[in-house]
Amino acid sequence: MNTTVRTLGLITLLILTVSLGFHACKVDSNGNKKDIAYQKIEGETMGTTYHVTYSDSLERNFKHEIDSLLIQINQEVSTYIPNSFISQFNKTAVEKDLLGPNAKPVAPHFYKNLEKSFEIFHLTDGAFDPTVMPLVNYWGFGYDEHRAITNVDSVKVDSLRRNFVGFRKIKYDVTVVMKTSPGVELDFSALAKGYGVDAVAELLDKMGCKNYLVEIGGEVKAKGENPRGEFWVVGINTPKEGVASNDFQTTVALPNLALATSGNYRNFYQVDSLIFSHTINPNTGFPERSKLLSASIFAKDCINADAIATACMVMGLDKAYDFALSQTGVEAYLIYGSDEGTLEVKYTPGLEKLIKE
C-alpha cells in the first residue's frame, strides 16, 4: 500500500494587526500635549516568537527582564528541555519536591501551571487534561521525534489512555507533586504560552506600564491603548491550510482582555485519506477531528483563554459554544466548516461590540 505522509509544523494561529508609531501624543487635563514613548521588543521563546509593545514615560527597555523571565518559565514547564522541572518529573521521578531549603519554592511557574490545569480540568469536565502527554507522543506531536503514525494500534492507544491519562493520577500540594505510575506525564503546552503572556504582562504592570500588547506564539493580552490612542486590535486567522499569515477571518478590539486561539488546521499530518490533528481527546485517546476548525477565547487572563481554547477543540462546536455561554467573563469566536464546505462563524453575544470587520 502506498502511504503518503504530509506534515505541517505548528505556526502562529493569531497574527497581530498593529500599525505602530513609536510615539503617541496625549492631551492632559490642562490641554497640553504630552509625548508618550512606545517601545517594541521581540525574541524567541517556547519554540516560537514573542512580541511586546508598551508605553513607558522613561523609555526603558525591558528586553533583558522579559527574556530572563521567559527562560525561567521554560526551565520549569517545557517538555522540550531535557533537564526542565517538568521533564525531570515526567521521566525520572514518581514525585518531586516543590519546596527547597527554608521552604523556598523551587518551581513556582510549574506549580501555577499545575494549579490552573487542575482548575480547568474540573471546569471542562476533563476536556482539558494535561496528562495526555503519553498519547501526544504516541501520535507523533510531542517531545519525541515527530513522526506520522501509519498503522494505528488501537489496543496500544487504549492501554495508554487507561493506565496513564487522567488528571486524577496526579496528586499535589504546596510541598510535593506525585503521580500514581512512572508512566504518567504532564504536558502544559496547552496553557504555558498563555501563562507566559500573563507573566510578562504582570512584569510590565510592576514597571508602571499603562499601555501594552504582549504576544507569545499568537496568544495575546492587551492593556490600555495603542499608539493611535485606540484599543489594541488583533486579527484571527482564516483557518485554512496554506493561507497567508495575514489572511484574517476577522479583526477584533481588545479592551483590557486576553485572547488565545486553538485550531487543528496548522498542526496535523495526513496518511492516505486519514487526517490526524494535534488535539488529542483524553476521553478517547484519538486525535479529535470535527467541523470546528478553530476556537478563539477571550478572557481576562491569557492562561484561562489558552486552556479553554484547547478544551473547546475537544468539545466540538455546540458544546464549546454552550460552555462559553455558561462562563462569566468568557467569550468565544468559533470558526467551523459547513456540510457544503464553506467557512462559518458562531460567536457569543458579548463579542458584538468587539468585532471590527
C-alpha positions as CSV (number, residue, x, y, z in Angstrom):
1,M,0.0,0.0,0.0
2,N,1.3,3.4,-0.9
3,T,1.3,5.7,2.0
4,T,1.5,9.4,1.5
5,V,2.5,11.3,4.6
6,R,2.4,15.1,4.9
7,T,3.4,17.1,7.9
8,L,2.9,20.8,8.7
9,G,4.7,22.5,11.6
10,L,2.9,24.4,14.2
11,I,2.8,28.1,13.4
12,T,1.0,31.1,14.9
13,L,-2.8,30.9,14.7
14,L,-3.2,34.6,15.6
15,I,-1.5,37.4,13.9
16,L,-1.1,40.9,15.3
17,T,-2.6,43.7,13.2
18,V,-0.9,46.7,14.9
19,S,0.4,49.6,12.9
20,L,3.0,51.2,15.1
21,G,4.4,54.6,15.5
22,F,6.9,54.8,18.4
23,H,5.4,57.9,20.0
24,A,1.9,59.0,20.7
25,C,0.5,62.3,21.8
26,K,-1.8,62.7,24.8
27,V,-3.6,65.8,26.0
28,D,-3.5,66.3,29.8
29,S,-6.2,67.9,31.9
30,N,-4.7,71.4,31.2
31,G,-4.9,70.9,27.4
32,N,-1.2,70.4,27.0
33,K,0.1,67.8,24.6
34,K,2.3,65.1,26.2
35,D,4.5,62.8,24.2
36,I,4.3,59.1,25.2
37,A,7.1,56.8,24.1
38,Y,6.3,53.3,22.9
39,Q,8.9,50.5,22.9
40,K,8.7,47.4,20.8
41,I,10.8,44.3,21.6
42,E,10.8,40.8,20.3
43,G,12.6,37.5,20.7
44,E,12.2,33.7,20.7
45,T,10.7,31.5,23.4
46,M,8.7,28.3,23.9
47,G,9.6,27.1,20.4
48,T,8.0,30.2,18.8
49,T,8.4,34.0,18.9
50,Y,7.2,36.8,21.2
51,H,6.4,40.4,20.5
52,V,5.8,43.1,23.2
53,T,4.8,46.7,22.6
54,Y,4.4,49.0,25.5
55,S,4.5,52.7,26.5
56,D,6.9,53.9,29.1
57,S,7.5,57.6,30.0
58,L,11.1,56.7,31.0
59,E,11.7,54.9,27.6
60,R,13.1,51.9,29.4
61,N,13.9,48.7,27.5
62,F,12.7,45.6,29.3
63,K,14.1,43.0,26.9
64,H,16.6,41.6,29.4
65,E,14.0,41.3,32.2
66,I,11.4,39.7,29.8
67,D,14.0,37.3,28.3
68,S,15.1,36.3,31.8
69,L,11.6,35.7,32.9
70,L,10.7,33.5,29.9
71,I,13.9,31.5,30.3
72,Q,12.9,30.7,33.9
73,I,9.4,29.7,32.9
74,N,10.7,27.5,30.1
75,Q,13.2,25.8,32.5
76,E,10.2,24.7,34.6
77,V,7.4,23.9,32.2
78,S,9.0,23.0,28.8
79,T,8.9,19.3,27.9
80,Y,11.5,20.0,25.1
81,I,14.2,20.9,27.6
82,P,15.5,17.6,29.0
83,N,16.5,19.0,32.4
84,S,13.5,21.2,33.0
85,F,11.5,20.6,36.1
86,I,8.6,19.0,34.2
87,S,10.9,16.8,32.2
88,Q,12.5,15.5,35.3
89,F,9.1,14.8,36.8
90,N,7.9,13.1,33.6
91,K,11.0,10.9,33.1
92,T,12.8,10.3,36.3
93,A,10.5,10.6,39.3
94,V,7.3,9.4,40.8
95,E,7.4,12.5,42.9
96,K,9.2,15.8,43.1
97,D,9.6,18.3,45.9
98,L,8.1,21.7,45.3
99,L,9.9,23.3,48.3
100,G,13.6,23.6,48.8
101,P,15.7,24.8,51.8
102,N,14.0,27.3,54.1
103,A,10.7,26.4,52.4
104,K,11.6,28.3,49.3
105,P,9.5,27.3,46.2
106,V,11.8,25.5,43.7
107,A,9.4,25.6,40.7
108,P,6.8,28.3,41.2
109,H,5.9,28.6,37.5
110,F,5.4,24.8,37.3
111,Y,3.2,24.9,40.3
112,K,1.0,27.7,38.9
113,N,0.5,25.8,35.7
114,L,-0.3,22.7,37.7
115,E,-2.9,24.5,39.8
116,K,-4.5,26.1,36.7
117,S,-4.6,22.8,35.0
118,F,-6.5,21.3,37.9
119,E,-9.0,24.1,37.8
120,I,-9.6,23.9,34.1
121,F,-9.7,20.1,34.1
122,H,-12.7,20.2,36.5
123,L,-14.3,23.2,34.9
124,T,-14.4,21.5,31.5
125,D,-15.3,18.0,32.8
126,G,-12.0,16.6,31.7
127,A,-11.9,18.1,28.2
128,F,-8.7,19.8,29.2
129,D,-6.3,17.3,30.6
130,P,-2.5,17.9,30.9
131,T,-1.8,14.2,31.4
132,V,-2.4,13.4,27.7
133,M,1.4,13.6,27.1
134,P,1.9,9.8,26.5
135,L,-0.8,10.0,23.9
136,V,0.6,13.2,22.3
137,N,3.9,11.4,22.0
138,Y,2.3,8.2,20.5
139,W,0.6,10.2,17.8
140,G,3.8,12.0,16.9
141,F,3.1,15.5,18.2
142,G,5.2,15.5,21.4
143,Y,8.8,16.0,22.5
144,D,9.7,12.6,21.0
145,E,10.7,12.6,17.3
146,H,7.8,14.0,15.3
147,R,6.5,11.2,13.0
148,A,3.4,10.1,11.3
149,I,1.6,7.0,12.5
150,T,0.9,4.8,9.5
151,N,-0.5,1.8,11.4
152,V,-2.7,2.8,14.3
153,D,-2.6,0.3,17.2
154,S,-6.0,0.9,18.9
155,V,-5.1,-1.5,21.7
156,K,-1.9,0.5,22.5
157,V,-3.9,3.7,22.4
158,D,-6.5,2.3,24.8
159,S,-3.8,1.0,27.1
160,L,-2.0,4.4,27.3
161,R,-5.3,6.1,28.0
162,R,-6.4,3.8,30.7
163,N,-3.1,3.4,32.5
164,F,-1.5,6.9,32.2
165,V,-4.1,9.5,31.2
166,G,-6.4,11.2,33.7
167,F,-5.6,14.2,35.9
168,R,-6.7,12.2,39.0
169,K,-3.5,10.2,38.6
170,I,-1.7,13.4,39.8
171,K,-1.6,14.3,43.5
172,Y,0.0,17.5,44.8
173,D,0.1,20.1,47.5
174,V,2.4,23.1,48.1
175,T,5.3,20.8,49.1
176,V,5.3,17.9,46.6
177,V,3.8,16.7,43.3
178,M,3.2,12.9,42.8
179,K,1.9,10.5,40.2
180,T,0.3,7.1,40.6
181,S,2.6,5.5,38.0
182,P,6.0,6.2,36.4
183,G,4.3,6.3,33.0
184,V,2.1,9.3,33.9
185,E,3.4,12.5,32.3
186,L,2.3,16.1,32.3
187,D,2.1,18.4,29.3
188,F,1.5,22.2,29.8
189,S,1.8,23.1,26.2
190,A,-1.9,24.0,26.0
191,L,-1.6,26.8,28.6
192,A,2.1,27.6,29.0
193,K,2.1,30.3,26.3
194,G,-0.9,31.9,27.9
195,Y,0.8,31.7,31.3
196,G,3.9,33.3,29.8
197,V,1.8,36.2,28.3
198,D,0.3,36.8,31.7
199,A,3.7,36.7,33.4
200,V,5.2,39.3,31.0
201,A,2.1,41.5,31.4
202,E,2.5,41.3,35.2
203,L,6.1,42.3,34.9
204,L,5.1,45.4,32.8
205,D,2.4,46.2,35.4
206,K,5.0,46.2,38.1
207,M,7.2,48.5,36.0
208,G,4.3,51.0,35.8
209,C,3.3,50.5,32.2
210,K,-0.2,51.6,31.4
211,N,-0.4,50.5,27.8
212,Y,0.9,47.3,26.3
213,L,0.3,44.4,24.0
214,V,2.0,41.1,24.8
215,E,2.1,38.2,22.3
216,I,3.7,34.8,22.5
217,G,3.1,32.4,19.6
218,G,-0.2,34.0,18.8
219,E,-1.7,34.3,22.3
220,V,-2.1,37.9,23.4
221,K,-3.0,40.2,26.3
222,A,-3.8,43.9,25.9
223,K,-3.9,46.8,28.3
224,G,-4.8,50.4,27.7
225,E,-4.3,51.9,24.2
226,N,-2.1,51.6,21.2
227,P,-0.1,54.5,19.8
228,R,-3.1,55.8,18.0
229,G,-5.0,56.2,21.2
230,E,-7.4,53.4,20.5
231,F,-7.9,49.9,21.9
232,W,-5.4,47.4,20.6
233,V,-6.7,45.5,17.5
234,V,-5.7,41.9,16.6
235,G,-6.7,39.6,13.8
236,I,-8.0,36.0,13.9
237,N,-6.6,33.9,11.0
238,T,-8.7,32.2,8.4
239,P,-8.5,28.5,9.4
240,K,-7.4,27.1,6.1
241,E,-4.3,25.1,5.2
242,G,-1.9,27.1,3.2
243,V,-3.4,30.6,3.7
244,A,-1.2,33.5,4.2
245,S,-0.4,34.5,7.8
246,N,-2.1,37.9,7.2
247,D,-5.3,36.3,5.9
248,F,-7.8,37.2,8.6
249,Q,-11.3,35.9,9.2
250,T,-11.9,39.0,11.3
251,T,-10.3,41.6,13.4
252,V,-11.3,42.4,17.0
253,A,-10.6,45.1,19.6
254,L,-9.1,44.0,22.9
255,P,-10.2,46.4,25.7
256,N,-8.0,45.1,28.6
257,L,-8.6,41.5,27.5
258,A,-6.6,38.4,26.6
259,L,-7.2,36.2,23.6
260,A,-6.0,32.7,22.7
261,T,-6.7,30.6,19.7
262,S,-6.5,26.9,19.2
263,G,-7.0,25.0,15.9
264,N,-6.3,21.8,14.0
265,Y,-5.7,23.2,10.6
266,R,-2.0,24.0,11.0
267,N,-0.5,21.2,13.0
268,F,-1.6,17.8,11.5
269,Y,-0.4,15.1,9.2
270,Q,-2.2,13.1,6.6
271,V,-1.8,9.4,5.8
272,D,-3.7,8.4,2.7
273,S,-7.2,9.8,3.3
274,L,-6.9,10.0,7.1
275,I,-6.0,13.2,8.9
276,F,-4.5,13.2,12.3
277,S,-4.5,16.5,14.3
278,H,-2.5,17.5,17.3
279,T,-5.6,18.0,19.5
280,I,-5.9,14.7,21.4
281,N,-9.2,13.8,23.1
282,P,-8.3,12.5,26.5
283,N,-11.6,10.6,26.7
284,T,-10.9,8.5,23.5
285,G,-7.2,8.7,23.1
286,F,-7.5,9.6,19.5
287,P,-6.9,13.0,17.7
288,E,-10.1,15.0,17.7
289,R,-11.4,15.9,14.3
290,S,-14.7,17.7,13.9
291,K,-16.2,20.5,11.9
292,L,-14.8,23.0,14.5
293,L,-11.7,24.4,12.9
294,S,-10.6,27.0,15.4
295,A,-11.7,28.3,18.8
296,S,-10.7,31.8,19.9
297,I,-11.4,32.5,23.5
298,F,-11.5,36.0,25.1
299,A,-10.9,36.2,28.9
300,K,-9.3,38.4,31.5
301,D,-6.3,36.2,31.8
302,C,-4.5,34.6,28.9
303,I,-3.8,31.3,30.7
304,N,-7.5,30.8,31.1
305,A,-8.2,31.7,27.4
306,D,-5.4,29.3,26.3
307,A,-6.5,26.3,28.2
308,I,-10.2,26.8,27.5
309,A,-9.5,27.2,23.7
310,T,-7.9,23.7,23.7
311,A,-10.8,22.3,25.7
312,C,-13.2,23.8,23.2
313,M,-11.5,22.0,20.3
314,V,-12.0,18.7,22.2
315,M,-15.7,19.6,23.0
316,G,-16.7,20.4,19.4
317,L,-18.8,23.2,18.1
318,D,-22.0,23.0,20.0
319,K,-20.6,22.0,23.4
320,A,-17.9,24.6,23.1
321,Y,-20.4,27.4,22.4
322,D,-22.7,26.3,25.2
323,F,-19.7,26.1,27.6
324,A,-18.6,29.6,26.7
325,L,-22.1,31.0,27.3
326,S,-22.1,29.4,30.7
327,Q,-18.9,31.1,31.9
328,T,-18.8,34.6,33.3
329,G,-16.1,36.7,31.7
330,V,-15.5,34.3,28.8
331,E,-16.4,34.9,25.1
332,A,-15.8,32.6,22.1
333,Y,-15.3,33.1,18.4
334,L,-15.7,29.7,16.7
335,I,-15.0,29.0,13.1
336,Y,-16.3,25.8,11.6
337,G,-16.7,24.1,8.3
338,S,-20.3,23.6,7.0
339,D,-21.6,20.5,5.2
340,E,-21.3,22.5,2.0
341,G,-17.6,23.1,2.5
342,T,-17.8,26.8,3.4
343,L,-16.4,28.5,6.5
344,E,-19.0,29.6,9.0
345,V,-18.7,31.5,12.3
346,K,-20.5,31.3,15.6
347,Y,-19.7,33.6,18.4
348,T,-21.1,34.6,21.8
349,P,-23.2,37.8,22.1
350,G,-20.5,39.6,24.1
351,L,-18.3,39.9,21.0
352,E,-20.7,42.0,19.0
353,K,-19.1,45.2,20.3
354,L,-15.5,44.0,19.8
355,I,-15.6,42.7,16.2
356,K,-14.2,45.3,13.8
357,E,-15.0,43.7,10.5
